[in-house]
Amino acid sequence: MTEAALPAPSTTLGLSRLALARLAALLLPVGLLSGALASQYLGGLHPCEMCYWQRWPHGAAIVLAALAFTTSAESPRSRSLTALAALAIAISGAIGVYHAGVELGIFEGFTTCTAMASGGSNADLLRQITHAPLVRCDQVQFQFLGISMAGWNAILSLSGAAVIAFLLSRGGK
């Protein structure tokens, strides 16, 4: 039998390793992005500029992984889209490493702070700017087990991307 004719190995969930990779490539960024948005809108933590930078690759990974579900997990298209989603997740993790390094004083951050304002008259813009929270990228707003949110994003994103890559690889059987 050729490799293509062999049935896909199953995992404990009854999914092939490729289907599991695709599922992880969708659920990991959904979970991390949901956590970031919940901490902002429910927890009152205001993101800095680098926090926003970490969100964009997760959004891209969600779109790529969702597109991977439009075909079978074993198809080359699904594998490619899942691999691209893993790459986007890893990029967010790399940004998280840099951001955590800025928070720890390892890397030099930005000299400007983030204040978001948009639309309206000049008076509206001025009011938005003066009432916007001033968020520095080098200040930790929240820690869990001594690790900042940027640090957790780095750990979870890079670990998750590595697991997805392992599942996609031929050696991941």
C-alpha positions as CSV (number, residue, x, y, z in Angstrom):
1,M,0.0,0.0,0.0
2,T,1.2,3.5,-0.7
3,E,1.3,6.1,2.0
4,A,-1.7,7.9,0.4
5,A,-3.8,4.7,0.6
6,L,-3.0,4.1,4.3
7,P,-5.7,5.3,6.7
8,A,-4.8,8.3,8.8
9,P,-3.6,7.5,12.2
10,S,-6.1,8.3,14.9
11,T,-5.5,10.2,18.1
12,T,-7.2,9.8,21.5
13,L,-10.0,12.1,20.2
14,G,-10.6,10.0,17.2
15,L,-9.2,12.7,14.9
16,S,-6.2,12.3,12.6
17,R,-3.1,14.2,13.6
18,L,-3.8,16.6,10.6
19,A,-7.4,17.2,11.8
20,L,-6.0,17.8,15.3
21,A,-3.4,20.3,14.0
22,R,-6.1,22.2,12.2
23,L,-8.4,22.3,15.2
24,A,-5.5,23.5,17.4
25,A,-4.6,26.1,14.8
26,L,-8.2,27.5,15.2
27,L,-8.8,27.1,18.9
28,L,-5.5,28.4,20.2
29,P,-5.7,31.9,18.7
30,V,-9.5,32.0,19.4
31,G,-8.7,31.3,23.0
32,L,-5.8,33.8,23.3
33,L,-7.6,36.6,21.4
34,S,-10.7,36.0,23.5
35,G,-8.7,36.2,26.7
36,A,-7.1,39.5,25.5
37,L,-10.4,41.0,24.6
38,A,-12.1,39.8,27.8
39,S,-9.2,41.3,29.9
40,Q,-9.8,44.6,28.0
41,Y,-13.5,44.9,28.0
42,L,-14.5,42.9,31.1
43,G,-11.3,43.2,33.2
44,G,-10.6,46.9,32.5
45,L,-7.0,46.3,31.4
46,H,-6.0,48.8,28.6
47,P,-3.7,47.4,25.9
48,C,-0.6,49.1,24.9
49,E,0.6,49.4,21.3
50,M,2.6,46.1,21.4
51,C,-0.5,44.3,22.9
52,Y,-2.4,45.3,19.7
53,W,0.5,44.0,17.6
54,Q,0.2,40.6,19.2
55,R,-3.5,40.4,18.4
56,W,-3.2,40.9,14.6
57,P,-1.4,37.6,13.9
58,H,-3.9,35.7,16.0
59,G,-6.7,37.3,13.9
60,A,-4.9,36.2,10.7
61,A,-4.4,32.7,12.2
62,I,-8.1,32.4,12.9
63,V,-9.0,33.3,9.3
64,L,-6.4,30.9,7.9
65,A,-7.4,28.0,10.2
66,A,-11.1,28.6,9.4
67,L,-10.3,28.4,5.7
68,A,-8.5,25.1,6.3
69,F,-11.8,23.7,7.4
70,T,-13.3,24.2,3.9
71,T,-11.6,21.0,2.7
72,S,-10.5,17.7,4.2
73,A,-7.8,17.8,6.8
74,E,-5.6,15.6,4.7
75,S,-5.7,17.8,1.6
76,P,-2.6,19.8,0.7
77,R,-4.7,23.0,0.8
78,S,-5.8,22.4,4.4
79,R,-2.2,21.4,5.4
80,S,-0.8,24.6,3.9
81,L,-3.4,26.8,5.5
82,T,-2.9,25.2,8.9
83,A,0.9,25.7,8.5
84,L,0.3,29.3,7.7
85,A,-1.9,29.7,10.7
86,A,0.8,28.1,12.9
87,L,3.3,30.6,11.4
88,A,1.0,33.5,12.3
89,I,0.6,32.1,15.9
90,A,4.4,31.9,16.1
91,I,4.7,35.5,14.9
92,S,2.4,36.6,17.7
93,G,4.5,34.6,20.1
94,A,7.7,36.3,18.9
95,I,6.2,39.7,19.4
96,G,5.2,38.5,22.9
97,V,8.8,37.6,23.6
98,Y,9.9,41.1,22.5
99,H,7.1,42.7,24.6
100,A,8.0,40.7,27.7
101,G,11.6,41.6,27.2
102,V,10.6,45.3,27.1
103,E,8.6,44.8,30.3
104,L,11.6,43.2,32.0
105,G,14.0,45.9,30.7
106,I,15.9,43.5,28.5
107,F,15.0,45.3,25.3
108,E,14.5,49.1,24.8
109,G,10.9,49.8,24.2
110,F,9.2,52.9,22.7
111,T,9.5,56.4,24.0
112,T,5.9,57.2,23.2
113,C,2.9,55.9,25.0
114,T,-0.4,54.8,23.4
115,A,-3.5,56.9,23.4
116,M,-6.3,55.9,21.0
117,A,-8.5,58.6,19.5
118,S,-10.7,58.5,16.4
119,G,-13.2,60.7,14.6
120,G,-15.2,63.7,15.4
121,S,-14.5,67.4,15.7
122,N,-11.3,68.9,17.0
123,A,-12.9,69.3,20.5
124,D,-14.1,65.6,20.4
125,L,-10.6,64.5,19.5
126,L,-9.0,66.6,22.2
127,R,-11.4,65.2,24.8
128,Q,-10.7,61.6,23.6
129,I,-7.0,62.1,23.8
130,T,-7.1,63.8,27.2
131,H,-9.4,61.1,28.7
132,A,-7.7,58.1,27.0
133,P,-5.8,55.8,29.3
134,L,-2.0,56.3,29.0
135,V,-0.6,52.8,28.6
136,R,3.1,52.2,28.5
137,C,4.5,49.1,26.8
138,D,7.2,48.7,29.5
139,Q,4.7,48.5,32.4
140,V,3.1,45.2,33.4
141,Q,-0.6,45.7,34.1
142,F,-1.4,42.1,35.2
143,Q,0.7,39.0,36.1
144,F,-0.3,35.4,36.7
145,L,2.3,33.2,38.4
146,G,4.8,36.1,38.0
147,I,4.4,36.1,34.2
148,S,2.9,39.0,32.3
149,M,0.2,38.6,29.7
150,A,2.8,39.2,27.0
151,G,4.9,36.5,28.5
152,W,1.9,34.1,28.6
153,N,1.2,34.9,25.0
154,A,4.8,34.1,24.1
155,I,4.8,30.8,26.0
156,L,1.4,29.6,24.7
157,S,1.8,30.8,21.1
158,L,5.2,29.5,20.5
159,S,4.4,26.2,22.3
160,G,1.2,25.8,20.4
161,A,2.8,26.6,17.0
162,A,5.5,24.0,17.7
163,V,2.8,21.4,18.6
164,I,0.9,22.2,15.4
165,A,4.1,22.0,13.3
166,F,4.9,18.6,14.9
167,L,1.4,17.3,14.1
168,L,1.7,18.5,10.5
169,S,5.1,17.0,10.0
170,R,5.5,13.4,8.7
171,G,7.5,12.6,11.8
172,G,4.4,13.5,13.9
173,K,2.7,10.1,13.2
